[in-house]
Amino acid sequence: MNNQIVPRVRRGRLLAVLAAMLIVSITVLATGARQSDLPPWQEPRLIKNILSQTEDSAIYPAAELNGQLFFAAHHQGVLRDVSELWRSDGTPGGTILLEQTSAETSFVPMFVLGDKLLFLAPHPEYGLELWISDGTPGNAHVMGDAFPTSSDGMVADHTVSGEYLYFTAYDDVNLRQLWRTDGTLAGTIRLTGADLGLDLLAPSGLIDVDGTLFFLGLTPDYKLLLLKSDGTVDGTVVVKQPDGSGFGGAMHAANGLLTVLGRNIWRSDGTANGTYVIHTFSDDWGIPEFGSVTAETKVYFVVMDNNSDYELWQTMGTAATTTKVADLPGFQGHMTTAGDRLFFIGVDQEHSNELWTSDGTPAGTKMVKDLRPGNDGIYPDRLIAAGDQVFFAVDSDTQYGELWRSDGTAAGTVQVPVPGASVDGPMASPLAPLGDELFFQADDDSHGHEPWLTTGGGTSAIFLKDINIIDALDSLPGGFNYVNDTLFFFTSAGLWLSDGSPAGTSLLVENVTQHRTVRGYPTGISANKFYFLIDDHSTNTLELWRTDGTTAGTIHLRDLGETSRAYPFHSPADVNGLLYFASKERQELWRSDGTPGGTVFVASPSPIPDYATRIDEITALGSTVFFVANDHTPGPALWRSDGTAAGTVMVKDIDPTNDINTPPSQLTAAGGFLYFVADDRVHGAEVWRSDGTTAGTLLTHDVRPGIDSSEPAELTAFRGKVYFAADDGTHGRELWRSDGSAGGTVMVKDTPTAGGPLSPSELTPGDDWLFYLAADETGLQPWKTDGTAAGTGRITALTYQDFFYPQSLVAVGNVLLFGVGNNSSIDTLYQSDGTAAGTVNLNEAFPDFAAYNFNGLTAGPGQLFFSATHLLHGNEPFMKLVSLTRQTPDLLYLGEGDTFSYYRFRLTFRPAAPVTVAFTSDDPTVEIVPASVTIQPANWDTPLAIGVRAADDGLPGTRTATISQTLDSADSTIDGAVTTMPINIGWRFVFAPVVRR
């Protein structure tokens, strides 16, 4: 529905944060959102809301229709600052959003008329009008322009009676009169007015009495009338004009009679003779103005006598039944009834405000229970009856808004438990009954003040829905590392691990304020272990730890010195399952096998400890570790080590000038060689390769002949070769590759552009493509290559604003993900399958994912992990699925016959619900066992063996087929998704007979 904006006061604690977020995110929100072909499961999703600041949804009074409760709620935020209409059947899954306004407005008051829900809301053309809903999402529609006046009818006094909704409304001719509607524009008519024979001033006091509407009206000469209506003009008539006593107070309906309270208590059955006074209070008495409520068969009311003492009275509509029940020592209001039992807040000098009850007898009028002993008392917002009980919220000495229930006995007056209640208390607010249960708001510290429902008659409660999920605090995660199917990252709380789901995300090592803190940056990975540092401030000791992702597998390896050390752990590298790193301000080579005893010093390149001896760029080639170091004899050079002191030696001194400013750099292992950049002062800085021997350390090619440097950069291994950017002095800065052989260093492609040299950067290997950034006439753009000139080209031409550019390339399989932003932040996330059509702006593809400030893009199998600032959640860790399943091997070969070949199948993520995977093939001769499997969320990462065999089709040669893996799950984002597994059939080994002669 499209409503006019109605201003609303916002909650103060979010204003500054949300305003700042809005300013920063303008570049994201300014682009128009478009629908992409990406499936819902590819939408980035929050891993876990680590640092939580919950916000409350302001729920408005509810109406029940066909066993379901309808209510309005305020959803506050930069993305959604609106009112919403919801319905609930009392279950989380059955709590459903029906309507959302385009601006802040209200769905109240709301009324149930037959099988329709009616409510008042503004319309952009008609103004304030009645709207109708059948309770299904998106069905709400305006009834029509019932009040075509500038004042929009000023509709008020709504009352449902019989088949109609009655109300008073204003027009410029008839002024305020009585109207009714049956939910249609044609069925909305005026019932009173001079032209209709009933000239009234301001009808009021509308009340339903068993399907008949009673109301009061003034004649033009100010005589008060009691009237009734059956919804027709002819059936809207005067019941009685009272004598001088008049009607003076609240109107109630009980036992099919109308009761009007005041100094004179009237009753009416809708006839003149049946409308008369049943009780009169003398002038020295008070009148029933302190509180009244309708019970099942009677009306309870409170009066004050001439001594200013409170008295509880009751009436059933006759003089004989209009009697005093009991004297009250004090009265604070909040009256409600359950059946014929009255509940209210009474007071006496001993107990202060407490819950009282009455069954209509003096003996049965008493305090129920002393909930807060002493003079503090209770001050509930309201009492709400559900079934034969009353629910209310009170503040205790330790908690705010405890939810209680009472059946009128002390033993039956108990607190309702709210699971996970906030530290200060549930801060419960009773809202409405739903059968024998209570619909209420409560705060469980994870969701804020949101809707709940009691269960078991108030013995327990369940959370229904997080309507307002704004969370503006930032946990600022960083240092993402993916190790052995586990994501490790840091926040100010410590070291976390995650499988990409909220349930699988937990704090592994907690920071202890002023005592022990985890250093918040990535450290080392080796052999399925993650290494990190802890500063023990109590002892001023820096500790090296490792973890395999379990508490038992998180152990202290050794101390590395004092916490103030600048470079205690540098250039970590996995070398054939061992971790190598530089320590002692980079002067020493260390290794670790993940045990305290196996974490040892290897060697130092120089006995002279100073900054110039630092070890850098530790790189593995098989079981050999290479690094750059300086032993002060030849200067900075290439070194290698086999993990022993004796086996730690210099490979070759390439720069005879011993210039410390030009050490070997960019060490990269590819295809059996170590590649690096060095300058021998003859050829300039060029790419060299080494097999670990002095003789085998050679210049690959003088790309720019002579002493000038080609300035090689971005050395990257891809498919057994090294790729890099270089300038040969003729073609500009282009992409090159080398296999380390003589003549094996070549330019991949000469790409002359009007924009100048390409200057490839951020070379990023995928499975079949090497992705990179390069500049042409369209600006800096994503490119790809398969290593051939024909397979090298620009993926797409992005349009982005000044001072922005693509950056942070990450490949997941053959899918490229990257950001566009400036030097300080990435504001837009992109995904590309390597084609222009398949390059998608994820912020536009999924407009509900309103995030910016992307950082730490980290690939996992089939997944991308990153941090981002989301407008609802703050800066938190996120995950995006790129694929749903993993198969090993990627391509299955099988022969024809009875023998099964097997591949290992698993999901790439923890699903939100069990997933059943059905396996089928497009080749009818293929048999798959099992034909389907069901994967539970707890076992999502367990590989399953899938057997495949194919019958002989009687044809020569081989054939290809595809196995389809169809997912069926209650997790709607993946339900129906299909992944594939390619197979080749008919591959045979041919054995030739051996003939001996």
N, C-alpha and C positions, 0 to 999 in steps of 0.2 A: 504494500500500500504506500501511497505517496502523500505524505502529510506535510503541513506547514511546520516551520520551526517554532517551537515553543521553548523559550529560554528556561534553563534549570540551573540551580546553584550546584557547582561541582565540588567534589571532595578536595580538600586543600592539599593533602600530602602528596598528590600526584602532579599537581599543576606545573611545578618547575621542571620536573623530569620530562613530562610529556611534551611540554613546550619546546624544550631543548631537542628532544627526539624528532619533533615535527620539523624544526628548522633544518636539522642535519639531513633528514630524509626527503627533503623537497625534490632532490634529483631523482629519487626513486619514484615518488608518487606523481611526478610531473609527466611521465610517459604514460600514454594510454595503454591500459591492459588489453591484451588480446588472448583469445582462446587458442591453445596449441593442441597438437595431436598427441602430446605426451599423456600416457595413462596416469590415473590418480596416484598409483603407487610410487611414481617418480617425484612427487612433491616432497621437498625437503621437510623433515620432521624434527621436532625437538627431541633430543636424547633425554634430557632431564632438566627440570627447573631447579637448579642447584641452590641458588640464592633467592629465597622466596620472599616476596612482598605481596601478600594477597589483597585483593580488593573485594568489596561487598557489592552484591546486586540488591538493589532496593526493590523488594517484592511488594506489590500492592494487593489489596483485598481480592479474595478469590470467589469464584462462583462454580457450583457443581452442576454438571450436565451429564446425564446417562452414566453415572458412576465415575466420571472423570472431573478433575479439578482444573479450572482455567484461571490463570493468573497473569499479571503483567509484571515485568521486571525492567529495571534500568541497566543497560549494558554500556558502561562508560569506557571511553578510550579515544585515541587519535583515529583509529580505524573505524570504530563504531561508538558513537556517542548518541545512543538511540534508546527508545523504549521498544520492548518486545512483548508479544503475546505468546504464552506457552500453555500447554496442557500436560497433565500428568495423570496416569492411572495408578500412581503410587509405586512405580518401579523405575529404576534408572533408565532402562531401555525404553520405557513408555513415557518418559518426560521429553516432550518434543516441542521444538520451536515452530510456531504457526505463522507469525507475522513479525516483520521488523520495519519500523518506520524509517523514512529517509532522514528524519531529524528527530529531535527530542520532542515527544508529545506524551499523551497518556491514553491508555485503553480503559480507563475507569471514569465513571462507574460502569460496571458491566452487569448484564441481566440475562437470566435464562427465560426464554419464552418458547415453550414447547420443545422442539428439537433444535432451536437456534440460540446462538449467543449474540446478544446485542450490546453495543458499547458506544460511547461518545468519542469522537475523534475529529480533528479538523480535516477538511478536504481543500485542495488548492483552489478550486473554483467555487464551491458551495459554502465554504466556511465550516463552522462547527455543526456536525450532523451525526445522525445515527448510522452505525455500520453494523453489518450482519456477517456472521461466520457459522458454518456448519461443523466447525471443529477440525477440519482438515487443513493441512498446510497450504497457504496461498489462496484460501477461499474467501477471505474477508473482502467485502465490497460495500460501498456506500449505498444506503437505501435510496437516496435521491436528494434533490434540493427541496426538502419539506418546508423550509423556512426562508424563502427568498427575500430576506430583509437584511439591512445593514447590521442588525444586532444579532443575526444568526439564531433568532428565536429565544435566546437566553433560556435554554431548556433546563428545568430543575424539577425537584420533587418526584423522581422516578419511582414508580411502584408497580410491580407485576400483580395482576389480579385476574383470575380466570384466564381467558384467551388473549388478554391484551396487556401491553405495557402502557400505563397511564403516566402522564407528566403534565406539568404546567409549562406554557411557552408564551412568548410575547410577540405580538405584531403591532404595527403602527396604528391600526384601526381599532382592534378589539382589546388592545392592551393585554395583560396577562390573563389567560383563561386555561381551562382544563382540556387536554388533548388525550388521544389514545392512538396506538398503532398495533397492527397485527404483524408487523415486520415487512410490510410492503408500502410503497409510496401511495398507492390507491387506498390502502387501508389505514392511512394516517389521517385522522379527522379531528376537528375541534368539536367539543361537546357542550361548551357553555359560551355565552355571549349574548348581547342584547338582541341580535338578529335571530338567535335560537330560542328566545323566551326565557333565558336565565341570565340576567344581567348581574354579573358578580365582579367583585373586586378581589383580586389576588386569592384564588383558591389555595388551600393549604391543608396540612395534616392528612395527606393521603394514606390510607391504610386498607389492606386486604382483609376481609373477614369471610373466609370460606368461599371465595370466588366472587364476592361482591365488593366493589370499591366504596368506601365511605370517605367523606372529606368535608371540610368546613369551607364556608364562603361568606363574604360580606356583601350585603346589598349596597347600592349607591348611597343609601341613607344610613349606612353603617350598622345594619342589623345583622347579627350573626346567625347563620343557618347551618344545620347539619344536613348533608346531602348524601346521596348514594348514586351509583351508576352501574349499569350492566354492559357498558361499552357502546350503547346507542344514544342518539340525541334524545329520542322519546323516553328512553329508560334512565335518563339522568334527571333525577327529581329531588325535591326537597323532602327530607324525612320529617324534620321538625324545626320550628323556630322556638328556642327555649325562652322561658320567662327571664326575668331580670337576673337570675343566677348565672346564666351563661355557661359556656364550656371553658374551663380554665387551665387544663394541663395535658399531660401525655395521654396518648390514645393507644389502647391495647386490644388485641383480639384473642379471646379464649372461650371455649365452649360454644362456638358459633355466635357469640355476642360481641358487640363493641363495648368496651369500657373506657370512659373518659374520666381521668383523674382531675382533681381540683378540690376546692373547698366543698363543692358538691360533686359527689361521684355519680356519674350517669352510666346507664346501660341502655343499649339499643339493640333490637332484633331487626331493625330496618323498617319498622312501621311506626307511625306517629303514636299509637297507643302503647306500643312496646318500647317506647323511649321515655325514660323517666329517671328521677334521682333515687338512688338506693341508699345513700348515706350523706349526711351533712356534718361537717366539722364546725363547731361553734367558732365565733370570731376570736376567742382567746386561745385558739389552737393554731398550730401551723397548718400547712397544707402539704400534700404529698409531692413535694418538689425536690426531695433529696435523693431519690432513686426509685426506679420501678422496673419490673421485668415480667415478661409473660412466661409462665410455666406451662405444663401440659394441659392442665384443667383450670388453672387459676392465675391471678395476677398478684404478685408480691409488690408491696411498696412501703416506703419508709416515710414517717411523718415525725414532726417534733411537737411535743406538748408545751403547755404554758410554762413549764419549768426548764425548757430548752433541753429536755431529755428526748432521746430517740426512741421511737417505737416501730416495731415491724408489724405490718398489717397484711391481710390477704383478702381477696374477694373472688367469688366464682360467678358474679353477675347478679346476685340477689342480695336483699337487705340482710337476710339471715346469715349469709356466708361472708358478709363484710365485717370482719372481726380483727381485733388486735391479736397478734400471735404472741409477742413477747416484748418486754422492755430490753433495749440494747444499751450497754454501757458506753458505746461509741460506735461510729459508723464512718467508713472511709470510701464506700462506693464499690465499683467494679462488680456489679451484680450479674449473675448468670444462672441458668437453671439446667439441670440434667433430669429429664422427666419432670416430676413435680417437686424435686429437691432443689432448694435454693442454696447457692454459694455466694459469698460476698466477703469483703474485707472489713472485719470489725476491729474494735480497739477497746482495751481496758487499761487501767493504770498499771496492772501487773505485767501484761504481756505486750503492750503496744500493738502495732498493726499485725494481725494474723488472719489466717483463713478461718472463716466461720461457715456454718451450714444451718439449714432449717428444713424440717419436714412438714412445717405448718403447725407444729405444736410447741407449747412453751418448753417442754422437756427436750424436744428435739432441736431447739435453737441454741447452739453452743459453739465454742471454739473447736475446730477440728484437731489442730496440733500446733504446738509451740515450735515453729520452725526456726526462729531466731530468738533464743532465750534472752531475756533482758528487755531493755527499752529500745532496741534497734528496730525490730519489726521488719515486715516485708512490704515492698512497694511494687507489686507486679504491674506491668503495662496493661494487661488485660487478662480476664479469665475466659477460656473458651471450652465449651462442653463438646465432647465427642463420645457418643454412646452414653453410658451411665457414669462417666467420669468427667472431671474438669481438669484442664491443663493450664499451667501458668508458669511464669519464670520469676525467680527471685535472686537477689544477690546474697551470697553467704559472706562469712568473714574472710574467705580466701579466694572466692571465685565470683565472677560476674555472670549473671544470667543463667543460673542453673535451671534446668527444665524439671518441673515436678508435675505429678498427677495425683488426684484424690478421688476416692469414691464416697467421701463423707465420713470415713472412719479414720482414726489415728493410724491403725495398722495398714490401711489402704492408701495412706498418703506418703508417697515415696518419690525419690528422685529418678528421673528417666535417664539412663546412661546414653551419652553421645560419644561414640567411638572417636578417638583421636582428638578430643576437645582441646582447644587452645590452652596455653599455659594459664591464662587468667580466667578461663572458664569458657563454656560453649557460647556464652552471650546469646542465648536462645530467645527467639521472639515467636510466640504462638501466632498463627495466621488464620487457619480455617480447619474445620473438621472434614475428614474424608471417610465416611462411614463411622466406624468406631475408633479410627486413628486420627492423629493430629498432623496436619501439614504445618511445618514451622521452618524458621530460619535458624541456623546455628553456624558457629565458627569452629572449624576443626584445625586451624592453623595451616592447612595445606591449600585450602580453597577460598578462605575468607567467609563472609556471612552469606551462605547459599542455602537452597531449599533442601529440607530433609522431611522424612515421614517416620512416625513411630510405627512399630510393628508389635504384634502380640498384645494389643491393647495397652501399649505404652511400656512394655517390659524391655524393649530395645528400640533402636532407631537405625535407619539406613540413609546414606547420602544419595541424593537424586541426581543433581547436575551442577557442574561448575559453569554458571551463566556468565559471570564477569571474571574473566581469567587474566585481567591486566596484572602485570608484574614488572615493575619498572627498575628493579634492582639488577645489578650486573655481577655475575660471578667471575667474569673475565677469564675464561679458560684459555690455556695456551700450552705450548710444548707438546703438540699431538704426536704420538708415535703409535704405529700399529704393529703389534708383535703377537704372532701365534694366535690369530683370530681375536685379539683383545686390543682395544684402544686404551692407551695410557695418556693422561693429560694432567695438568696442574691447575689449581686455583689457590686462592689465599688460604683455603682450608687445608690443603695438602695435596697428596697424590691420589688420583682417581683412576678407576678402571671401568670399562664399559664394553658391552657387546653390541651397542647401538640402540638399546631399548631402555626405557625408564627402569624396568624391573631388574635389568642386568647392569645397572650403573650404581657404583657404590664407592665410598671413600675408603681407600686401602691403607694409606698412611696419613694420620691426622697431625696437623701442626698443633703444637702445644705452645700457647702464648708465653713469651718470655723464656721459653725453655728449649724446645726442639722444633725446627722448621725444615721442610723440604725445600730445596733450591728449585725455584720455578722455571727451569728451562730444560730442554731436552739434553740428555746426557749420552747414554750408549745402549746399543742393542747387540746381542750376540747369542746365538744358539738358543732361541726361544726365551731369552731372559732380557729383562730391561734393567739397566743400571742407573742409579740416581744417587744424589748427595743429600745428606742431612747435616745441618748445622746444629750441634749441641752447644747452646749458648751457656749452659751451666758449667761446662768444662772447657769452653772455648775450643772445641774439637770439631774438625770436619771429618765426616764419616762417609765411606763408600758403601753403598747397599746395592743389592740386586733383588729382583722379584720375578717369579713366574706367574704372577697374578693371583696367588693364594696367600693367605696369612702365614701358613706354615712355610711357604716358599719365599717369604720376604725376610732376608737375613742380612746382618751386618758383616761386611767382608774385612775391612781394615780401616784404620784411621789414616788420614792423608795430611795431617798437620793442623794448624790453627784455622779458625773460621775466617780470619781476615785475609787468607791467601787469595790472590787474584786469579791464578790459572792452575788450580789443583787437578783439573781433569779436562784434558784438551784433546781434540782431534780423535775421538773414539772411532774404532773400525772393527768390524767383524772379520776375523781372519781365520777361515776354515773352522768356525765354531768357537774360537777363542776371542775374547775382547782385548784389543791393544789400545793403549792410550798414553798420552804424554802427561807427566806430572812434574812436581817440584819446579813450578813456574816454567814448564815445558822443557826442562833440561834432561829428563829421564824417560826412557821407554819402559812401560809396564805392560803386563798381560794378566788376564784372569780367566779361569775356567768356571767362575761362578761359585767357588768355595773360598772360605777364608785362607786355607792353606795353599790354594792354587792361585792366589792373587799376589804376584811377586814382581820384583824389580828385574828387568832384563839387562839393560845396559844404558850407558850415557855416551854420546859421541865424543865428549870432550871432558878432560879432567878439570877444565877451567870453567867454573859455574858463573856464567853471566848471561845477559839477555840474548847475546848473539848466538848462543849455543842451542837455542830453542829447537825443539822437534816440531814439525808441522806436516800436514797433509798425509797422515798415515793412511795407506791404501793397500788392500789385499790383492794378490795375484796368486790364486791357488792357496798353498800353505805358507807362502812367503809374504812378509810384510815389507812394504817400501815406505819410505818417508824422506823428508828433506831435513838436513841437519848441518851443523857447522862444528868441526872439531878444531877450528882455529889454525889448521895447517894449510889446506887449500882454500878454505872458505866454504860457503854454503854449497852443498852438493847433494846428489842422489845417494841414498843409503838403502840397505836392505837388512833383514834379520830373519833368522829361522827360529827365534824365540830363546836363543841362548846368547850369553855375552860373547863367546868366541865366534858365533855365527852372525854377529851384528857388525857389518863392514860397509865401507863406502863402495858404491858401485862404480862411479865415474865422476871426475871433476871436469865439467864441461866448460866452465867459464875460467879461463886462465888469469883473468884480472882479479879474481877473488872478490868481485863486487857484491857486497852484501845486499844491494838493492835489486839484483837480478838473479835470485836463486831459482832453481827449477820450480815449476808451479803447475797447477791444474792436473795433478796425477790422476790418471784414469786407466782402469784395466779393461781390455777388450781383446777377444780372440787370441789369448795366449801371450799378449804383450802388455807392458805398461807404457802408456803414452803420457807425455808431459811436454810442457813448453820450456825451452831453454835457449840461451844466447851464447854462442861460442865466440863471439866478437868477430866472426868471419861472415856468417850468413844472417846475422840479426836474430831476433827472437822467432823461432820456428818450432814446429812439432817434431819431437824426437820419440823414439820407442826403445824399450829395453826388455831383454829376456832375463835380466838379473846378473848378467856378466858384463865385464868391461868391454870386451870385444863385441858383444851383442847389443850395445847401447849406441844407437846410430840416429843420425838425422834422417827422417822419412823422406823429406823433399824440401828443397829451397823454394817455397811458394813464391816469394818475392826475391828474385835473384840478387845476390850481392849483400852488402852489409846492412841494407835497410830491412826493417822487420815487416813481416806480413801481419803482425799483431794478432796471432791466433788466440781465440777465446772460445768459451763455451764447450770445451772438450766433453763429448758425451758418447758413451758406448751404445751401439745399436746394431743388433744382428751380427756380432763378431767383428765389427769395424768401429773406428772412432770417427765421429763427425765433429766439425768445428767451423767457426766463422773465421775468414781470413781475407786479406786484401793483397792480390798479386801485383798491384800497381797498374793494372790495365783494365780489369773488369769491375773494379770496386769491391766492396765487402760482400762476399758471396758465401754460400754453403759449400764446404769441402768434406771429403771423406778419405780415410786411409785404412788399408789392411796391413800396413807395416812392411810390405814387400817393396822391392825396387820397382818403381813405376806404378805402385799401387796407391799413390796419393793424387787425387784428381778433384777438380771442381765438379760438384754434382750437376749444376745447371747454371749457364750464364743467363741471368734474368735482368736485362736492361730495362729500367723503368724511368718514367718521367720524373718520379719523385726522388731519384738519386739512388745510391747504393742501398741494397736490401738490409744490410747489417743484421743478420740473423741473431736472435737471442732467445734465451729460455728454451734451449733444446730439451725436449721432453719425450722419452721413448714410450710408445704404446706397444701393443702386441704386434701389429703389422705396419704401423706408421710411426715415423718420427715427427712429432709436432714441434713447431717453433713460431716465434714472432718475427716478422720482417716488415720493413717499411717500403711502400710504393706510393704511387700518386694518390691513393685513397687514404694514406696514413698508415699507422702501425696496425697490422692485421695478423690473424692466425693463418699459418701455412702448414703444409704437411709434405712429407716425402717418403717414398719407399726405397730411396737410394738410387733411383734412376732419374734421368732428366724428364722422361715422359710422365713419371709418377710424382713430379714435384710441382706444386702450385699453391696459389692462395685458396684458402677454404671459402672465405666470404669477405665482403667489405662491410665492416660495421660502421655505423654512424654514432659518434659520441661527441660530447661537448668539449670545449677548450680545456686544456690542462688535465684531461682525462686520457687514459690509454689502457689497452689490454695488458694483463699481467697475471702472474701466479698460475702458470699452466700446470695442470695435473692430468695424467692419463689414467683411466680405469679401463683396462682392456683396450679396445679401439675407440673409446669415447673420450673426448677431450673436454675438460672442465676448466674454466678460467674466469677471472673477474675483469671488470672495467672500473677504474677509479683513478684517483690521483696519488700523489706520493704518500699521503697519510692514511688513506683507507680505500677499500674496494666497496663500491656502492651497488654494483649490479653483478649477478652471477650468470654465466652462460654455460650451455652444454652444446656439444657438437659431435655428430657422428662422422665428421670429416667432409660433409657436403654443405653447400650454402643453404639448401632447403632444410637440412637437419641441424642447423645452428639456431638454438632457441634461447631467448632471454628468459631465464627462469623466473625473474621477478614479474614479468608480464604473463608468462604461461600459468603461474600460480599466484594470482593477485592476493589471495588470502595469506600467502606467505610474505608478509610485509617486513622485510629485513634489509639491513645495510651493514656496513662496516664488517665485511667478511674477512676472516683471517684464518691462518693455519690450515689451508686446504691440504688434506692428507688422504691418500688413497688407501683403501682396503679392498679385498677381493669383492668386486661388484658393488662397492660402496664408496662414498666420499664423506669424510668427516671434516668439520670446520667449526669455527666459532662465528657468531653473528649477533648483531644487536637487533632484536625483534621488537616491534612496536608494542607487543603485548607481554613478552616474557623478559625483556632486557637482554643483556649480553650473556649468552649461554651456549653450550655445545649443541650442535645439530648434526644430523646424518641425512644423506640423500642416497637412496637406492639407485644404482645404475643398472644392475641386473638382479634377478630374483634367485637364480640358482647357480650352482657351480658343478661342473662335471670334470672328472679326471678319468681318462685323458680327454682332451678337447675333441678328438676325433677317434671313433672306435672302429677298429678293423676286425671283421669276423669272417670266418669261412662258412661254407655251406654244409649243413649236416646237423648232427645231434648235439654237438658240443656247444655249451654256453660260453660266451665271452662276457666279461663283467666290466662295468664302469661304476665309479663311485659318485653318488649323487648326494647333494645336500643343499640347504638354503643358505643364502648369504646374510641372513638377518634373523632376529628373533621375531616371530609373528605375534600379533595381538591375540590370536585365537588359533586353535588347532587347524592344520592345513592337510587336506587330503589331495595327494598328487596322483593323477591317473596317467598311465603311460600307454601311448598308442603309436603306431607307425603308418606311414603312407604306403608301405610295402606290405601287402597281405601275407607274404610268406614269412614275415618276421614275427617271432614269438618273444614276449617280454614277461619275465617273472621276477618279482610279483607284478601283477597288472596295475596295482595301486598300493600306496602306502599312506599312512596317516602320521604326521609329524606333530608332536606336542611342542608348545613354546619352550618348555624346560629342556627339550632335547633337540633344539633346532640345529645345533652345530654337529650332530652325530652323523658321520657319513654313512650312507646306505649302499649296499652292493646290489646293483640291478643287473640281472642276467639277460642276455640277448642272444638269440640264435636265429638262423634263417634257413629255410628249406631250399633245396636245389631247384632253381627255376627252369633247368633244362637248357639254358642258353649259354653260349660261350662268353668268356670274358667276365668282367666285374660290373657291378652296378652300385649305385648310391641310393641311400634312403635317409629319411629323417624321422627321428623319434620325437613326438610331441609330448610335453609334460604339462598337463593342465591342472591348475591350482583351484581348489574348491575350499573356501574358508568363510567363517563369519567375520573375518577381518575384511571389510568391504573394499579396502584399497587394493587388495591383491586378488580378490575373488574373481575367478574367470580368466586370470592371466595365463598365458601360454608361453613356455620356453621350449627351445628345441635342442636336439643333440644329433649331429650329423654322423652317419655310419657309412662305411664302405664294405661291400659284401663280395665275397668270392676271391679274396686274396689267398693264394696257396703257396706253400713252399714245395718246390719241385726237386726231388732227390734223384740224381743220376746214379746208376749202378756203377760200382767200382769193379773193373775187370783186371785181374792179375794175369800177367803173362810171364 
